[in-house]
């Protein structure tokens, strides 16, 4: 199963940047990804990062992306699920100053 990766939000914490980064707020938010960017992970192309995706975010997200791609089992009756939609999850890169929030969505085979 393929996985659609959508950038939901990009954050930038100026106060933390000024306090801890050598260039402070001049580094700005993520220079690679923008809100609304969408990528498609093709499950048949094992570990191939989509073109234009951030390599650091890919390292952070690959395990969750590959789990989404192979997780085809429907939710068990009565089992609590954190998200409203069983085919969607929210993940984040680990950049503590300028994190990017992603929506991972399993794409049905028909698409």
N, C-alpha and C positions, 0 to 999 in steps of 0.2 A: 504494500500500500504506500502510495506517495504521501508526502507531507508538505502542505502549504505553510510557509513561514512568512508572517506579516509583522512588520515593525509597528507596534501600537503606540509607543511613546519613547522619546529620547529625553533624558534628564541631564542636568548639569548643576552641580553643587558648587557655586562660586566661592562660598565661604570655606569649604573644605579645600578647594583648589588653591586659594590664596594662602591658607595656613600650611599646606603640606607639599605642594608641587613647586618645583623650581621656577616654572613659568606662570604659576598662579592661574588666574582666570583667563589668561591669554590662550590656554589650550582649548577652551570652548567645549561644546558638546561633541559627540562622536562625529568625526569628519567623514566617515564612510557611509553610515546608514541614516536615512531620513524617515520620519513618520510617514506611514502609508506604503513604504517600499514592500514589495512582495516577491518572494522567491519560491521555487519549487524544488524540493528534494525528491529525486527519483530513486525509489527503493532498490531498483535493479542495479544502480550504479553505486555500489557499496562505498561509503565514506567519501563520496565525491562532493565537495563543497560547491554550492550553486555559484555561478559566475557573478561577480560583483559583491559577494557576501564578505563580511568582515572575518578575516582568519582567526582573530582572537575570540570573537563571539562563537565561531564555529567550534573551536576547541571546547568552549564552555557548554555549548548546546548539543553537540553531536549525540551524546548518550540519550538525551530526552527525545531527540529527533528520530533516532533509530528505534527507540522503544515505541514511539507513535507509529512508525512505519510497520512494525511487526505485531502490534497489539490489535488483533482483530476480534478478540472475544467480547461479546456484549456484556454489559454490566450485569452482575448477578442480582437477582431479586432480593430486596431487603438490604443489600450492601450499600452503605453510605458512600457517596461520591462527592468530592470536594467541589467540583465544577458543575455548572448547570447543564453543560453539553458533554456527553461522554466522549466525543471525538475531538475535543478541543482542550488545550492546556495553555497556561501562561508560564513563560520562562523568562529569565533575565541573564544578561552577560554579567560577569563578575567585576566589571570596572566600577570601583567604589566612588569615583568622582563624576563619571559620566556614563551611568548605566543605560542600557537599551532594553526595553520591555518588548517581548515577542509573543505573538499568538501562534501556537503550533496547531494545525488542523489536519487530521487524517483525511485524505482525499479519496472518496470512493472510486473503485476501479472503473466505473462507467465514465468518469471525467477524464 
